[in-house]
Amino acid sequence: MSTAATDHMHPPASHQHDPGEAASSASVALDIGAGRGALVLYPSERFRGLEIEISRRDGDGRRVHTGVHERTTESGSILTAIFGSLAAAEYVVWEDATTPGPNVTVPDGGVAQLEMS
């Protein structure tokens, strides 16, 4: 099953935009279903413009990353980092290159959400 998370935005005024502007107006496709889920992180301001890495707790230590982007919604703007399709499992969210942060369980066929300070 695929689900799309769409921000309600006006189209950009120009075809040339910086990555932050593109992310704030872009939809994100979540590819979830049998054995797969998604993770939406709501990081604090200290993560603005950075990438956040995660790794499986039961894995080989390999990490995947995604960028932190400001997204505008009808209720205001918010920072997000979205992993649109992950194997259902428990993950470590890394605070930085060497500091493990919170653990989060990505559910089979669902979406996990986590606020990060």
C-alpha positions in Angstrom: 0.0 0.0 0.0 1.3 3.5 -0.8 0.3 6.6 1.1 1.1 10.1 0.2 1.6 12.8 2.8 0.8 16.2 1.2 1.5 19.6 2.6 -1.1 22.3 1.6 1.0 24.9 -0.1 0.9 27.5 -2.8 3.1 26.6 -5.8 6.5 28.2 -5.7 6.9 31.6 -7.4 9.9 30.5 -9.5 11.1 27.3 -11.1 14.5 27.9 -9.4 14.5 27.3 -5.7 16.9 26.2 -3.0 16.5 22.7 -1.5 14.8 24.1 1.6 12.1 25.8 -0.5 11.6 22.6 -2.6 11.2 20.5 0.5 8.7 22.9 2.1 6.4 22.5 -0.8 7.0 18.9 -1.8 4.8 15.9 -1.1 6.4 12.8 0.4 5.4 9.3 -0.7 5.3 6.7 2.0 5.8 3.2 0.7 4.3 1.1 3.5 2.8 -2.4 3.6 3.7 -5.9 4.4 7.0 -5.8 6.2 7.5 -2.1 5.6 6.8 1.1 7.5 7.8 4.7 7.6 9.4 7.0 10.2 8.6 10.7 10.6 11.0 12.6 12.9 10.2 16.1 14.3 13.7 17.4 15.2 14.4 20.5 17.2 15.9 23.6 15.8 19.5 22.4 16.4 19.1 19.9 13.6 18.0 22.5 11.0 19.9 22.0 7.7 21.5 18.8 8.8 21.0 15.1 8.0 19.8 12.6 10.6 21.0 9.0 10.5 19.3 5.9 11.7 20.5 2.2 11.9 18.7 -1.0 12.8 19.3 -2.2 16.3 19.7 -5.8 15.1 21.6 -4.9 12.0 25.3 -4.6 10.9 25.6 -1.0 12.0 25.0 0.4 8.5 23.2 3.8 8.7 20.8 5.5 6.3 20.2 9.2 6.4 17.7 11.8 5.4 17.7 15.6 5.4 15.9 17.8 7.9 13.6 20.2 6.1 11.2 22.9 7.2 7.7 22.1 5.9 4.8 24.5 5.9 1.3 23.3 6.8 -1.9 25.1 7.4 -1.1 25.4 11.1 2.4 26.8 10.5 5.9 25.5 9.8 7.7 22.5 11.3 11.0 20.7 10.9 10.7 17.1 9.7 13.0 14.3 8.7 11.1 11.6 6.8 12.2 8.0 6.1 9.4 7.0 3.6 10.0 3.3 3.5 11.9 1.1 6.0 11.9 -2.5 7.0 9.6 -2.9 10.0 12.1 -3.1 12.9 13.6 -1.3 15.9 16.0 1.6 14.9 18.5 3.8 16.7 18.2 7.5 15.8 21.7 9.0 16.0 22.2 12.4 17.7 25.4 12.9 15.8 28.2 10.8 14.2 29.1 9.1 17.5 26.1 9.5 19.9 23.2 7.1 19.8 19.9 8.7 20.5 16.5 7.3 21.1 15.2 4.0 19.9 12.1 3.8 17.8 10.0 0.9 16.4 8.9 1.2 12.8 5.7 -0.8 12.6 4.7 -3.3 9.9 2.4 -1.4 7.6 2.4 1.8 9.7 4.1 5.1 10.5 6.2 5.8 13.6 6.6 9.4 14.8 9.2 10.8 17.2 9.9 14.3 18.5 13.6 15.0 19.0 15.0 17.7 21.3 
